[in-house]
């Protein structure tokens, strides 16, 4: 498969890292130094003009969302069999299709930053004009950086953005808080950091590999009358669940606002 990337930033580089050995990759990156670095690292072709993408089977739009409309200006009509995948947060598929002269084969996706270490997860939505073969191609491309999930309605991408797109920041905030709590109990800074990091890493890995409901896993750790029960009670008293619900609602609302902003004429 010949895959073209418009933009060679961190997310594009993460995807290229998982794809370059099995596919032909072309990157259009206006920053010549950045393009040269990608070419040297992965042995791929890099160009500065979008025309290099127009014969690719798949074109991945990986520029900043506020730059996307300008970046697509003046493009010729693409062939229906060419798949366009956008990783530009907040930009709706219908707007991309309009900017590309009504191109029918658009997949909008929301990867997250753990993709940079091959541990991301991506939510995807496709317009009706995307074929089953093209959906499989999107699975392959985004699957290079972690699992993928498809949603049936584009509005659900805003929810994906709020949960997994913004979610790493929520996790990092929790790690910060646990680390600070450890220091407050007298542990050395490096010890506090290691305990916090590996507690999150290990707990997430256990949840994935065990497959049980998180509530069940929590119950296994929480002995009646024990230390964990006391700690969890403090978190419940602080209504941590409500804080996460509000964070998700606010992030989803902002994602919807960005769609309105970037798509308006």
Secondary structure, 3 states (H helix, E strand, C coil): CEEEEECCCHHHHHHHHHHCCCCEEEEECCCHHHHHHHHHHHCCEEECCHHHHCCCCEEEECCCHHHHHHHHCCCCCCCCCCEEEECCCCCCHHHHHHHCCCCCCEEEEECCHHHHHCCEEEEEEECCCCCHHHHHHHHHHHHCCEEEEECCCCHHHHHHHHHHHCHHHHHHHHHHHHHHHHHHCCCCHHHHHHHHHHHHHHHHHHHHHHCCCHHHHHHHHCCCCCHHHHHHHHHHHCCHHHHHHHHHHHHHHHHHHHHHHHHCC
